[in-house]
């Protein structure tokens, strides 16, 4: 995954007031939806609104049906003309896409701003978005099912030790430079907690932390988990070799460095329970 895409995931997003004209149109049930956010695209399909999605963002990969849909840009490069050409009656976008929202408001196209935050925010978004597209019951069932699966994962590791864990989602290939890891805020940190880990950076209230080797030596994680995305293949052993320079770190000394591959770790949507389960399996091998 590119550093840009990861930045999208860990960035805090916000919501802005909706002008009266757009607000007046909110009562109508949308039948042509454009979603620029991979997480909300997955939510729409999972709750049964996939047939109404007519356009998606450049980074949407799941479910497979999205491969047949037009691409309309992403966080920093939304294609307004292409979006409008699809004649949407609802556009789901990032809360920080202020200019795009203003353009849509001027032409009377309703929009739903997406806000990223904690794991609880994922459930709130599913329920809110479901209400917006007139699938409230389906969205409630989806959110409740995910919550039950997460609770099941938590119960499965309740009696096991909680290893101090560093969750890494970005670093330079072949080195430990430019490393980013999960801090103590955000859905990834919440997933670590559910999976039965103590976040090695849990005292830093941020979704993303730039990590130095000195910090790792000080924090001494017992487990290191690296997340890899998009290409679907695990990195070779040579890409894990840079960790050997930190031989005194318990995770390195005891060879407890795990690589998990999958977009479910970067898309805070319906697959978060799967992400929690895979984390738990890696942590408690």
SVG drawing of the C-alpha trace seen along z (x, -y; Angstrom):
<svg xmlns="http://www.w3.org/2000/svg" viewBox="-38 -27 60 48">
<polyline fill="none" stroke="black" stroke-width="0.4" points="0.0,0.0 1.2,-3.5 2.0,-5.9 -0.8,-8.1 -3.4,-5.4 -2.2,-4.6 -2.4,-8.3 -6.0,-8.3 -6.7,-5.5 -5.0,-7.1 -6.0,-10.7 -8.8,-12.2 -11.6,-13.5 -14.4,-15.9 -17.9,-16.9 -19.1,-20.3 -22.7,-21.8 -24.8,-20.9 -26.3,-23.9 -30.2,-24.1 -30.6,-23.1 -28.8,-19.8 -30.4,-19.2 -33.9,-19.5 -33.1,-16.7 -32.0,-14.3 -35.5,-12.8 -35.4,-11.1 -34.1,-7.5 -31.0,-7.5 -30.9,-5.1 -27.6,-6.3 -24.8,-6.4 -21.2,-7.4 -18.8,-6.3 -15.3,-7.7 -14.4,-5.9 -13.5,-2.2 -14.9,-1.6 -18.3,-3.0 -18.4,-1.2 -17.9,2.1 -20.6,1.0 -23.1,0.2 -22.6,3.6 -22.7,5.5 -26.0,3.9 -27.6,4.6 -27.2,1.3 -24.5,2.5 -26.9,2.5 -27.4,-1.3 -23.6,-2.1 -22.8,-3.6 -19.3,-4.9 -16.4,-4.3 -13.1,-5.7 -9.7,-4.8 -8.7,-2.7 -11.8,-0.6 -11.0,3.2 -13.7,5.0 -16.1,6.6 -15.1,7.9 -18.1,6.3 -16.5,2.8 -14.0,3.7 -16.8,3.2 -17.7,-0.3 -16.4,-3.7 -13.6,-5.2 -14.1,-8.8 -10.8,-9.7 -10.0,-9.7 -9.2,-11.9 -7.0,-14.4 -8.1,-14.0 -11.8,-13.7 -13.1,-14.0 -16.1,-16.3 -17.1,-16.1 -17.0,-12.3 -19.0,-12.2 -21.7,-14.5 -21.8,-12.6 -23.0,-9.5 -26.1,-11.5 -25.8,-10.6 -28.5,-11.4 -26.0,-10.7 -22.2,-11.1 -20.3,-9.6 -17.1,-11.5 -14.4,-12.3 -15.3,-15.0 -12.2,-16.9 -13.2,-17.2 -14.5,-20.7 -14.2,-21.9 -16.0,-18.9 -18.8,-19.3 -19.2,-22.9 -19.4,-22.0 -22.0,-19.3 -24.0,-21.6 -24.1,-24.3 -25.7,-21.9 -28.0,-20.3 -26.4,-16.9 -26.8,-15.5 -23.7,-14.2 -22.7,-12.1 -19.4,-13.1 -17.4,-10.2 -15.6,-10.5 -12.9,-8.1 -12.0,-7.4 -12.3,-4.5 -13.8,-1.1 -17.0,-2.3 -17.1,-4.9 -17.2,-2.1 -20.4,-0.8 -21.9,-4.3 -21.2,-4.9 -22.8,-1.7 -25.9,-2.5 -26.0,-6.2 -25.3,-5.3 -27.9,-2.6 -30.5,-5.1 -29.4,-7.5 -30.0,-5.0 -33.3,-3.7 -31.8,-0.3 -31.9,-0.9 -32.8,2.6 -30.2,4.2 -27.5,1.8 -28.5,2.6 -28.3,6.3 -24.9,5.9 -23.5,3.7 -24.8,6.1 -23.3,9.1 -19.9,7.4 -20.1,6.5 -21.0,10.1 -18.0,11.4 -15.7,8.9 -17.0,10.0 -16.4,13.6 -12.7,12.8 -12.3,11.0 -13.7,14.0 -11.5,16.4 -8.3,14.8 -9.6,13.5 -7.5,15.9 -4.3,15.5 -1.3,13.2 -1.4,9.9 1.9,9.4 3.3,5.9 2.8,5.5 4.1,3.0 1.7,2.8 3.6,1.5 1.8,0.4 4.5,-1.3 8.3,-1.4 10.8,-1.7 11.4,1.6 14.6,3.2 15.1,1.0 13.6,-0.3 13.5,-3.9 10.3,-6.0 8.3,-3.5 4.8,-4.3 2.9,-2.3 -0.4,-2.4 -0.6,-4.7 -3.2,-4.5 -6.1,-6.0 -8.0,-4.6 -9.6,-1.5 -6.3,0.4 -5.4,-0.2 -8.9,0.9 -8.4,4.1 -5.2,4.8 -7.0,4.6 -9.7,7.0 -7.2,9.4 -5.5,9.6 -2.5,7.3 -1.0,4.4 -0.2,1.7 3.5,0.8 2.6,-2.8 -0.7,-2.8 0.2,-5.9 0.5,-8.0 -2.9,-9.3 -2.6,-9.3 -3.7,-6.9 -0.2,-7.0 3.2,-7.3 6.5,-7.8 8.8,-5.2 12.5,-5.3 14.7,-2.3 15.6,-4.0 11.9,-4.1 11.6,-0.4 14.6,0.4 13.1,-1.6 9.6,-0.1 10.8,3.5 7.8,5.0 7.3,8.8 5.5,9.1 5.9,7.1 3.1,7.3 3.6,5.9 0.6,5.2 1.0,5.5 -1.7,4.6 -3.0,4.7 -0.7,7.1 -1.9,10.1 1.5,11.7 3.6,11.9 7.0,10.2 10.1,12.3 12.3,13.2 14.8,10.6 12.3,7.8 12.2,8.9 16.0,9.1 16.3,5.4 14.8,6.3 17.9,8.3 19.8,5.1 17.5,4.9 18.4,8.3 18.0,7.3 14.3,6.5 12.2,9.5 10.1,9.8 13.2,10.0 15.2,12.2 12.3,14.7 11.4,14.5 7.9,13.2 7.6,11.0 4.5,11.7 3.3,10.4 -0.4,10.1 -1.5,9.4 -5.0,8.0 -6.9,4.9 -9.2,5.6 -6.5,4.1 -6.6,0.7 -10.3,0.4 -12.4,-0.1 -15.5,1.5 -17.5,4.7 -14.3,6.9 -12.9,5.5 -14.0,8.7 -11.9,10.7 -9.0,8.4 -9.4,8.9 -9.5,12.7 -6.3,12.7 -4.5,10.5 -5.5,12.7 -4.3,15.8 -0.9,14.1 -0.5,12.8 -1.3,16.1 0.4,18.7"/>
</svg>
